[in-house]
Amino acid sequence: MANSPQVKINLIGKPKQSLTQEFLKWAVNVGRIVIVVTELLALSALLYRFTVDRKIIDLHDKIKKAELFVKSQAAKEADYRSIQSRLENIKLTQAETKIKIDIMNDILKSISQGNFSSTNLTVNQNNININGIAFSIFPINNFIQVLKENPNVTSISLDEITGVSQGVQFKLNIELKQNKKS
């Protein structure tokens, strides 16, 4: 056993290393830790980016669905506004018709009482023209007074009055209040 290599075992502690060797070991270990931490941060940033991208895609999908819903409701909105407009027109037409019917009732009342005869009546948008014959001027005057009390009449003009064999021939123009259309 004289040729066998000698093995020394140090049971007391580690063999002393130089300061440079210890610093290099420490730097290598710290470098490994820094690399691992950096890779973990990069991996977590990549995963976060995927989740954010997924949320953005989901939000874009929701926006497109909402946009389609709004576009589909646009036709219904147009129909609704059209119906509202038509209902408003009907309401105005009914009001105008009621005004004309009230005045027509006054005219018919005067005719039925025998105040007028041979009456020609023309009804326009905001005018009513009456051509007729009365037995005297007093029924025409009374009829004009009734019309003056009507709040829907804006002006009354007695255009022509002439005496004829049957009484007094007259032309009366009644202008009605104009309804405001929106």
KEKE-3310 file (N, C-alpha, C; in steps of 0.2 Angstrom, whole numbers, plus 5000, padded with zeros to 4 digits):
npx = (5004:5010:5010:4998:4987:4985:4973:4965:4956:4946:4939:4936:4931:4927:4938:4948:4943:4948:4944:4940:4935:4924:4916:4914:4906:4895:4891:4887:4877:4868:4865:4859:4847:4842:4840:4830:4820:4817:4813:4802:4794:4793:4786:4774:4769:4767:4756:4747:4745:4739:4727:4722:4721:4711:4700:4698:4694:4683:4675:4675:4667:4655:4652:4649:4638:4629:4629:4623:4610:4606:4605:4596:4585:4583:4575:4563:4562:4561:4548:4540:4542:4536:4523:4520:4520:4510:4499:4499:4496:4483:4477:4477:4470:4458:4455:4454:4443:4433:4432:4427:4415:4408:4405:4398:4387:4382:4378:4369:4359:4355:4350:4340:4331:4326:4332:4341:4341:4343:4357:4374:4388:4406:4420:4436:4453:4456:4446:4429:4416:4401:4387:4372:4354:4345:4331:4330:4342:4344:4344:4357:4365:4363:4369:4382:4386:4385:4395:4406:4408:4413:4428:4437:4436:4444:4443:4430:4422:4410:4407:4399:4383:4367:4351:4338:4323:4319:4324:4338:4353:4369:4387:4398:4413:4422:4436:4446:4454:4471:4479:4493:4506:4517)
npy = (4994:5005:5013:5019:5032:5046:5050:5064:5068:5080:5083:5094:5106:5116:5118:5132:5145:5157:5174:5180:5168:5165:5176:5175:5163:5167:5178:5170:5162:5172:5178:5167:5167:5180:5178:5168:5174:5185:5178:5172:5184:5188:5178:5179:5191:5189:5179:5188:5197:5189:5186:5200:5202:5193:5198:5210:5206:5199:5211:5218:5209:5210:5223:5223:5215:5223:5234:5229:5226:5239:5244:5236:5240:5253:5253:5250:5261:5271:5268:5269:5283:5288:5283:5291:5304:5303:5300:5313:5321:5316:5320:5334:5336:5331:5341:5352:5348:5347:5361:5366:5358:5363:5376:5374:5368:5379:5386:5378:5378:5391:5390:5381:5387:5396:5407:5409:5406:5397:5393:5393:5384:5385:5376:5378:5375:5384:5393:5398:5400:5408:5410:5417:5419:5430:5434:5446:5459:5457:5443:5440:5448:5444:5431:5434:5439:5428:5420:5429:5426:5414:5406:5401:5407:5419:5430:5439:5443:5452:5452:5455:5463:5463:5469:5459:5452:5442:5445:5448:5447:5439:5438:5430:5428:5418:5417:5405:5400:5395:5380:5375:5366:5353)
npz = (5000:4998:4987:4985:4984:4994:5005:5012:5025:5032:5047:5054:5048:5034:5021:5020:5010:4997:4998:4986:4980:4988:4986:4972:4972:4979:4971:4960:4965:4969:4956:4950:4957:4954:4941:4941:4948:4939:4927:4933:4935:4922:4916:4924:4920:4907:4908:4914:4904:4895:4901:4902:4889:4885:4893:4886:4873:4877:4881:4869:4862:4869:4867:4853:4853:4860:4852:4840:4846:4849:4836:4831:4838:4833:4822:4828:4836:4827:4821:4833:4835:4823:4825:4836:4830:4821:4830:4836:4825:4823:4834:4833:4822:4826:4836:4827:4819:4829:4832:4820:4819:4830:4826:4814:4820:4826:4815:4809:4819:4818:4805:4807:4815:4807:4803:4793:4775:4760:4760:4756:4760:4763:4768:4773:4777:4788:4787:4786:4775:4772:4762:4760:4763:4773:4783:4788:4794:4807:4812:4806:4813:4826:4825:4822:4834:4842:4836:4840:4853:4853:4857:4848:4836:4826:4818:4810:4796:4787:4771:4761:4759:4754:4749:4744:4735:4744:4756:4765:4757:4760:4763:4773:4781:4791:4801:4808:4823:4822:4824:4833:4825:4829)
capx = (5000:5014:5009:4991:4986:4983:4967:4965:4949:4946:4933:4935:4927:4928:4944:4947:4943:4950:4939:4938:4931:4918:4913:4911:4901:4890:4888:4884:4871:4863:4864:4854:4841:4840:4837:4824:4815:4816:4809:4795:4791:4791:4780:4768:4767:4764:4750:4743:4744:4734:4720:4719:4718:4704:4695:4697:4691:4676:4672:4673:4661:4649:4650:4646:4631:4625:4628:4618:4604:4604:4604:4589:4580:4583:4569:4557:4562:4558:4541:4537:4541:4531:4516:4518:4519:4503:4494:4499:4492:4476:4474:4476:4464:4451:4453:4451:4437:4428:4430:4423:4408:4404:4403:4393:4381:4379:4375:4363:4355:4352:4346:4334:4327:4323:4335:4344:4339:4347:4364:4380:4394:4412:4424:4443:4458:4455:4441:4422:4413:4394:4383:4365:4349:4342:4324:4332:4349:4345:4347:4364:4369:4363:4373:4389:4387:4386:4402:4411:4408:4417:4435:4441:4435:4449:4440:4423:4421:4404:4410:4394:4376:4363:4344:4335:4316:4317:4326:4345:4359:4375:4393:4401:4419:4424:4443:4447:4461:4476:4482:4501:4508:4524)
capy = (5000:5011:5017:5021:5040:5048:5054:5067:5069:5085:5082:5100:5111:5117:5120:5139:5147:5164:5179:5180:5162:5166:5182:5172:5159:5171:5181:5165:5160:5178:5178:5162:5169:5185:5175:5164:5179:5188:5173:5172:5190:5188:5173:5181:5197:5186:5177:5194:5200:5184:5188:5206:5202:5189:5203:5215:5202:5199:5217:5220:5205:5213:5230:5222:5213:5229:5238:5225:5227:5246:5245:5232:5244:5259:5253:5251:5268:5275:5266:5272:5290:5289:5282:5297:5309:5302:5302:5320:5324:5314:5324:5341:5335:5330:5347:5357:5346:5349:5368:5367:5356:5368:5382:5371:5367:5386:5388:5373:5380:5397:5388:5377:5392:5399:5414:5409:5401:5396:5394:5390:5384:5382:5375:5377:5373:5389:5398:5395:5405:5407:5414:5415:5424:5430:5438:5453:5460:5456:5437:5440:5452:5439:5425:5436:5440:5421:5419:5433:5423:5407:5407:5398:5412:5424:5436:5438:5448:5452:5454:5458:5463:5467:5468:5455:5451:5437:5447:5451:5442:5441:5434:5430:5425:5417:5414:5401:5399:5390:5375:5374:5359:5353)
capz = (5000:4998:4981:4985:4985:5001:5005:5018:5027:5037:5051:5058:5045:5027:5020:5019:5003:4997:4998:4979:4978:4991:4982:4966:4973:4981:4965:4955:4968:4968:4949:4948:4960:4950:4934:4942:4949:4933:4923:4936:4934:4915:4915:4927:4916:4901:4910:4915:4897:4892:4905:4900:4882:4885:4895:4881:4868:4879:4881:4862:4860:4872:4863:4847:4854:4862:4846:4836:4849:4848:4829:4830:4841:4829:4818:4832:4838:4821:4821:4839:4834:4818:4828:4840:4826:4818:4835:4837:4820:4824:4840:4831:4817:4830:4839:4822:4817:4834:4832:4814:4820:4835:4822:4810:4824:4827:4809:4808:4824:4815:4799:4809:4818:4802:4802:4786:4770:4754:4763:4753:4765:4761:4774:4771:4783:4794:4785:4784:4771:4772:4757:4762:4763:4779:4782:4790:4796:4814:4813:4805:4819:4832:4823:4822:4841:4844:4834:4843:4859:4852:4858:4842:4830:4827:4815:4807:4791:4783:4765:4756:4762:4749:4749:4738:4737:4749:4762:4764:4755:4764:4762:4779:4781:4798:4801:4814:4827:4819:4829:4832:4824:4831)
cpx = (5004:5013:5002:4991:4983:4977:4967:4958:4949:4939:4932:4930:4929:4935:4943:4948:4945:4943:4936:4933:4925:4914:4910:4906:4895:4887:4885:4877:4865:4861:4858:4847:4838:4837:4831:4818:4813:4811:4802:4791:4788:4785:4774:4765:4764:4757:4745:4740:4738:4727:4717:4717:4712:4699:4693:4693:4683:4672:4670:4667:4654:4647:4647:4639:4627:4624:4623:4611:4601:4602:4597:4583:4579:4577:4563:4556:4559:4550:4537:4537:4536:4524:4515:4517:4512:4498:4493:4495:4485:4473:4473:4470:4458:4450:4451:4444:4431:4426:4425:4416:4404:4401:4397:4387:4378:4375:4369:4358:4351:4348:4339:4329:4324:4326:4338:4340:4343:4354:4369:4385:4400:4417:4431:4447:4456:4450:4434:4419:4405:4391:4376:4361:4346:4336:4325:4339:4350:4347:4355:4368:4369:4368:4381:4391:4389:4393:4408:4413:4413:4424:4440:4440:4440:4447:4434:4423:4414:4406:4405:4387:4372:4356:4342:4327:4315:4320:4333:4350:4365:4381:4397:4407:4421:4431:4443:4454:4465:4479:4489:4502:4516:4529)
cpy = (5006:5015:5020:5029:5041:5052:5057:5069:5075:5085:5089:5105:5111:5119:5128:5141:5155:5168:5180:5174:5163:5171:5179:5167:5162:5175:5176:5163:5166:5179:5173:5164:5175:5183:5172:5169:5183:5184:5172:5178:5190:5184:5176:5187:5194:5183:5182:5197:5195:5186:5194:5206:5198:5194:5208:5212:5201:5205:5219:5216:5208:5219:5228:5219:5219:5233:5235:5226:5234:5247:5241:5237:5251:5259:5253:5258:5273:5274:5270:5280:5292:5288:5288:5303:5309:5303:5309:5323:5322:5319:5331:5341:5335:5337:5352:5355:5348:5356:5369:5364:5360:5374:5380:5370:5374:5388:5384:5376:5386:5395:5385:5382:5397:5406:5414:5404:5401:5397:5390:5390:5381:5382:5373:5375:5378:5394:5394:5401:5403:5412:5412:5421:5424:5435:5445:5454:5458:5449:5436:5443:5447:5433:5428:5437:5433:5419:5422:5429:5416:5409:5405:5402:5418:5431:5434:5444:5447:5456:5458:5458:5467:5465:5464:5455:5447:5439:5450:5446:5444:5436:5435:5426:5424:5413:5411:5401:5394:5386:5375:5367:5359:5349)
cpz = (5000:4992:4981:4987:4992:5001:5012:5020:5033:5040:5054:5055:5038:5026:5018:5012:5003:4997:4991:4977:4981:4988:4976:4967:4975:4975:4960:4958:4967:4961:4947:4951:4956:4944:4935:4943:4943:4928:4926:4934:4926:4913:4918:4923:4909:4902:4911:4909:4894:4895:4903:4893:4881:4887:4889:4875:4870:4879:4874:4860:4863:4869:4857:4848:4856:4856:4841:4839:4848:4840:4827:4833:4838:4825:4822:4835:4833:4821:4827:4837:4828:4821:4832:4836:4823:4823:4836:4831:4820:4829:4837:4826:4821:4833:4833:4820:4822:4834:4826:4816:4825:4831:4817:4814:4825:4821:4808:4813:4821:4809:4802:4813:4813:4800:4795:4782:4764:4756:4759:4758:4762:4767:4771:4778:4789:4792:4784:4781:4770:4767:4758:4761:4770:4778:4784:4792:4803:4816:4811:4810:4825:4831:4824:4830:4844:4842:4838:4850:4859:4852:4852:4836:4831:4823:4811:4802:4787:4776:4761:4760:4757:4750:4743:4740:4742:4756:4761:4762:4758:4762:4769:4779:4788:4798:4808:4817:4824:4825:4828:4831:4826:4826)
residu = (MET:ALA:ASN:SER:PRO:GLN:VAL:LYS:ILE:ASN:LEU:ILE:GLY:LYS:PRO:LYS:GLN:SER:LEU:THR:GLN:GLU:PHE:LEU:LYS:TRP:ALA:VAL:ASN:VAL:GLY:ARG:ILE:VAL:ILE:VAL:VAL:THR:GLU:LEU:LEU:ALA:LEU:SER:ALA:LEU:LEU:TYR:ARG:PHE:THR:VAL:ASP:ARG:LYS:ILE:ILE:ASP:LEU:HIS:ASP:LYS:ILE:LYS:LYS:ALA:GLU:LEU:PHE:VAL:LYS:SER:GLN:ALA:ALA:LYS:GLU:ALA:ASP:TYR:ARG:SER:ILE:GLN:SER:ARG:LEU:GLU:ASN:ILE:LYS:LEU:THR:GLN:ALA:GLU:THR:LYS:ILE:LYS:ILE:ASP:ILE:MET:ASN:ASP:ILE:LEU:LYS:SER:ILE:SER:GLN:GLY:ASN:PHE:SER:SER:THR:ASN:LEU:THR:VAL:ASN:GLN:ASN:ASN:ILE:ASN:ILE:ASN:GLY:ILE:ALA:PHE:SER:ILE:PHE:PRO:ILE:ASN:ASN:PHE:ILE:GLN:VAL:LEU:LYS:GLU:ASN:PRO:ASN:VAL:THR:SER:ILE:SER:LEU:ASP:GLU:ILE:THR:GLY:VAL:SER:GLN:GLY:VAL:GLN:PHE:LYS:LEU:ASN:ILE:GLU:LEU:LYS:GLN:ASN:LYS:LYS:SER)
# end
